[in-house]
Amino acid sequence: MPGAGKSTVAEAIKDEGFILITMGDCVRMEANRKNLQLTDKNLGTLMLDLRNMYGQGAIAQLVINQIHEKYFDSQYNKFIIDGIRSIYEVELLKTIGIVKTLAIHGSVFTRFQHLKNRSRSDAPSTLEDCINRDKRELSVGLSEAIAFADEMISNNEITLEDLKKQAKFIAKKWIYSLDS
């Protein structure tokens, strides 16, 4: 869910030798291409429009395109995809490699505070706006992606360092299991 700590975790895991691709950045790049202002409403509408036009895996396809364009002929083969919103995206990503999913959970109050503190133009200004954003995210299948995650971390009442430590432990465990 927005504000749960996905980006913090992704940045921490990136240090373990991964390339980070953020799905929200893919949507923001598409919004820039269409000369849209980067507001929550515009980005949310664009995300839904892309899914309606190209299917539930539309944003994952943007990620796959980016991987092929930037990293196809490189030695990089480990990626963190920050911002999975549906099981359809997971399934599409599995067509190009092994996929492990890590869900980060936070209460609506915790996430609202995180969103306000990061001061992005698409941050909700009220708790009600945050709840409405959550409903939009859930409408595209986020709850199913969370439910089927390989691992989960609760980001309620833990320190930033503990969150990063737990995420790195999981990433190292996955790397070890894939290398064995």
WOBELHU-V24009 format. One record per pair of residues at least 24 apart in sequence whose ideal C-beta (glycine too) atoms are under 6 Angstrom apart, sorted by the first residue. I is the first residue (numbers start at 1). J is the second residue. Records with the same first field share a line. If there is no record, write none. Layout:
I: J ; J
This chain:
1: 111 ; 134
2: 133
3: 111 ; 114 ; 115
4: 104 ; 106 ; 111 ; 155
5: 104 ; 155 ; 163
6: 82 ; 104
7: 82
9: 104 ; 167
10: 80 ; 82
12: 164 ; 167 ; 168
13: 80 ; 167 ; 171
16: 171
17: 78
18: 78 ; 80
19: 76 ; 79
20: 80
21: 63 ; 66 ; 79 ; 81
22: 82 ; 83
23: 59 ; 83
24: 83
26: 62 ; 63
38: 121
39: 122
40: 122
43: 122
44: 136
56: 86 ; 88
57: 88 ; 89 ; 92
60: 89 ; 92 ; 93
64: 96
84: 145
85: 140 ; 142
86: 140 ; 141 ; 145
87: 141 ; 144 ; 145
100: 150 ; 174
101: 149 ; 150
102: 151 ; 170
103: 146 ; 149 ; 152
104: 153 ; 155
105: 154
106: 155 ; 156
107: 156
110: 156
